[in-house]
Amino acid sequence: MMSEQQAQELMYQMQTLEGYFSQLTQKESSIISIIREASAAIESLKTIDDKTGGESLVPVGLGAFVKAKIAATSWNEFRTRKTTNGAVDGCQ
């Protein structure tokens, strides 16, 4: 038979493990959110070539977007420093 002290120790261990599980679940949610955001950034970089000189919605955070014009000169200057694939690779 299990003594009361052993039962209390097991209860304490179970509570500790539940706390660890809760922390891991929160970290997992954060990582999934970061991966989603990075994926969206990658897709934006892949499609920006088609929108040079046009308008696009640019994310500013917390689900808010602003309409912005993508100037050809700005994009060309960016491309001289880093190719689209290089920018995408930097996000991955």
N, C-alpha and C positions, 0 to 999 in steps of 0.2 A: 504494500500500500504506500501511497505517496503521502509524505508528511505535509503539514501546513506550510512549513518553510519552503519546501521544494515547490509547492503549488504557487507560492508568492513569487519565487524566483522565476518560474516559468511565465507567470503573468507579467512580470517586469520585462522579461526578454521579449515577450509577444508585443508589448506596448512599444518597446524600443524598435523592434522590426517594423511595426506599423508606422512609426515616425519616419524611419528610413524610406519606406515605400512611398509615403506621402511626399517626401522631398524629391525622390526620383521621378515621381509622376509630374511634379511641378517643373522640374528640369527638362523632362521630356517634352512637355507642352511648350516651353520656351524654345527648345531646339527646333521643334516642328514649325513654330512661328518664324524663326530665323530662316529656315530652309524655304518656306513659302515665299518670304520676302525676297530672298536671293533668287529664287526661280522667276519671280515676277520681274526683277531687275534684268536678269539674263534675257528673258523674252523681249523686254523693252529695247535692250541693246541690239538684239537680232533684227528687230523690225524698224529701227530708227533710220536705216539707210533709205527705206521707202518713203519716209516722211520728211526728208530734208527739204527745207523751204516751205513746209506746210505747218499746220497747227496740230497740237497734240495735248492730251491731258497729262499733266505731270503730277505725280504724287508728292504731297508735302507732309504726309504723315497722318496717322490716326484715321485713315480712310478718306481724307480730304484731298481733292485734286484741284489744280488751277489750269486754265487753258493757257498754253504758251506757244509761241511761234518758234519753230526750229530754223534758225538762220543758216543758210548754206555756208557762209564764211565761218561761223562758229564750229560747225560740224567738220569742215575741211581742216580747220586748225586743230581740232581734236584728233582727227584721223592722222595728221602728220606726227602727232605724239604717240598715238596708240591705235592700232587697228581694231575693228569691231571684235574680231576673234580674240585679240589680246585683252580687250576690256572684258569680254565674256569669260575668258580664262581666269582673269583676276577675281571674278565673282564666284567662281566655282571652287 
